């Protein structure tokens, strides 16, 4: 699960880079970033459940 969380953070960075380099629009970046952040929240919740 920790690897998945790290991969989600890496994806978030690559989305920012793709936006900064002009490969994706602001709208696309915002939508995908929103989805990645939701996945990160779900992963963090799941990790916490597994630890308890």
C-alpha positions in Angstrom: 0.0 0.0 0.0 2.9 2.4 0.7 4.2 1.8 -2.8 0.8 2.6 -4.2 0.7 5.8 -2.2 4.1 6.7 -3.5 3.1 6.0 -7.1 0.0 8.2 -6.7 2.3 11.0 -5.5 4.6 10.4 -8.5 1.6 10.5 -10.8 0.6 13.8 -9.3 4.0 15.2 -10.0 4.0 14.0 -13.6 0.6 15.6 -14.2 2.0 18.9 -13.0 5.0 18.5 -15.3 2.8 17.6 -18.2 0.8 20.7 -17.6 3.8 23.0 -17.2 5.3 21.6 -20.5 2.0 22.2 -22.3 1.1 18.6 -22.9 -2.3 18.9 -21.1 -4.6 21.8 -20.6 -5.4 23.5 -17.3 -8.8 21.9 -17.3 -7.5 18.4 -17.9 -4.8 18.9 -15.2 -7.4 20.1 -12.6 -9.6 17.1 -13.3 -6.9 14.5 -13.2 -5.3 16.1 -10.1 -8.6 16.0 -8.4 -8.9 12.3 -9.2 -5.4 11.5 -8.0 -5.9 13.4 -4.7 -9.1 11.4 -4.1 -7.2 8.1 -4.7 -4.5 9.3 -2.3 -7.1 10.0 0.3 -8.6 6.5 -0.2 -5.2 4.9 0.0 -4.3 6.7 3.2 -7.6 5.7 4.8 -7.1 2.1 3.7 -3.5 2.1 5.1 -4.8 3.5 8.4 -7.5 0.7 8.6 -4.8 -1.9 7.9 -2.6 -0.6 10.7 -5.4 -0.7 13.3 
